């Protein structure tokens, strides 16, 4: 056992996970880095403070998606929303290269497409950039790219079509994208504006 005293924010994040997965093994590598082991799966957690030392970013590398399979996303999101005077606040939590709210937004985008039509299928996530996801999607037999971006004040859902796609199909998908974007904006952005 090492004599490392981890930072309180790191301990808070680890405690949220340990509360749900009680038999998970915890090793603090440094004051700002922890490794959690569940069977043969590892979760690496790293805390980084900003230049002021008042805001922290928590980076979580979870290759086996344990956090998602154990429904820990909402509990971790509450840590971001919680403000404490005794320690720096968590500005954001990034899980597998995506900000935690972006995971929730992207899941709601997929759910919204499923509600519109069973013809939509998300085939592959091409690109993840903290607040942006780019995926290859299919509508029936028609393949297109969908980008979802979470900006500070707005969410954008934009399709990219092959030049050979029929205009009627482009219109159907485009109309559905507009509906999904409106619904997701209402859930995530407009409700937040109402709290201010």
N, C-alpha and C positions, 0 to 999 in steps of 0.2 A: 504494500500500500504506500502511495506517495504522500508527501506532506504539502500538497498544493491546496491553497484556499481559493476556490473559484470565485469569480465575480458574481454578485447577487443576481444580475439579470440572467446570466448563463444558468445559474442554479434554478431560477424560476422556470425557464424553458425546459430544463431537464425534469423538474418536478412535475410539470404538466404531463409529460410523456410517461414518467414513472407511475403517476397516479392511475393511468389506464393500463399500462403494461407493467404490472408490479414486479415481475420476475426478470426484468431487463437488467443487464449488468452495465454499470457506469464506471468509466475511467476518465478522470480529469487529466488531460495531457499537459495543460497549462492553466493559468487563471482565466483564459478566454477561450479554451478549446476543450470539448468533451467528446468522448467516443462512447456510444451506447451499443451494446451487443444483445441481440435477440436471436438466439439460436445461431445460425450461420449468417445472419444479416447484420450489417453495421449501419449505424446512423452517426454521421459526423456533424458536430455543431460548433460553429465558430462565431464569437461575438467580436464586432469591430465598432469602436467608438469613432464619432466624427471628430473633426479638429477641435471643436469646443469641449468635447468630453461630455456633452449633455444628451446626445442622441446616439443610439446604438442600432446597428444593423445585425441581425442574426442570420447567418448563412447555414442552411441545413442541407446536407448531402444525404439523400435517402434513396439509394439505387433500387431497393426492393419495394418502395412506396408503402412502407409500414405506416407512416403517418396518415395516409389516405385510407388504408384498409382498416385502421383502428378509429377512424373518424375523429382525428385530433385537430383538424384544420380550424374548426370554429373555436376550440379552446385556445389554440395558439393565437388566433386573430384577436381574441379578447385581451391577450397580453399587449398587443399593439395599441389597443384602445385605452388600456389602463394607464393612468398617469400617477407617478409617485414622486414625492419630494425627496425621499430618502436616497434615491439612486437615479442614474440616468434613465431616461425613458427609451422604450424600444420604438424606433421610427418605422422600421419595417422588418418583416421576416421573409426571407427568400428561401424557398424550398425547390431544390433541383432546378435552379436557374430562373425560377419565376417567383415574383412577389406574391405573397399569400392571397391578396385580394384578386390578383390576376387568375390564380387557380380557380377561385370561386366564380369569377366572371366567365371564364372559358367553359366551365361546367354548365353554367346557366345558358350560355350560347348554344351548347350542344343539346341541352334539354329543350330549349325553345325551338330548335330545328326539328327535333323529334316530335314535338307537339304539332308543328305545322304539317309535317308529312313523314311517313315512314320510309319515303324514298331517299332521304338524306342519310349519308353515311360518312363518318370521319375516318379516313383511311390511315393517315400518318401525320404526325406533327413534324414539320420540317425544321422549324426554327423557334427557339425560345430566347427572349431577351428581356428579362426582368418584368417588363410591362407590355410585352408584345408576343403573340403566338401566331405562327403561320402554319396552316395545315392544308393537306391535300384532302379534298372532299369529293363526294360523288352524289349526284342527283340522278337516280335511275342508273343509266349507263354513261352519264355525262360527268366528266372529271373537271374540277376547277380548284383554284386555290382560294383559301379564305384567311384573311388577316384580321386579328382582333387586337386592338390597342387600347390600353387604359392610360389615358392622359390625366393630368391633374383635375381638370374640370369636365372632361368628356370621354366617352367610350366610342370607339370607331370600329365598325364591323364592315370590312370591304372585301368584295370578291374580285378575283382576276380570272378571266375566261380565255381559253384558247381562241384564236382568231377564226377557227373553223366551226365554232359552236353556233348552232341555229339561233337566230334572233328571238324566236318564241321561247326557247329554253332560257336564254340570257335574261329575258324579261321576267319569267317566272321566278328564277333564282334571285334576281335583283330585287323584286318586290318582297320576297321572303326575307332577304337580308335586311331590308329597310324595316320590316316588322320586328325582326329579332333585335336589331340595334335599338329601336324605340323601347322595346320591352326591357332590355338589359339596362339601358340608361335610366329608365324609371326606377328600377330596383336599386341600382348602385349610386347613381349620381343625384337624381332629383330628391331621393329620400335623405341623402346626406345634406343637401342644400337646405332642406326643411328643418334640419336640426340646428342650423346656425342662427 
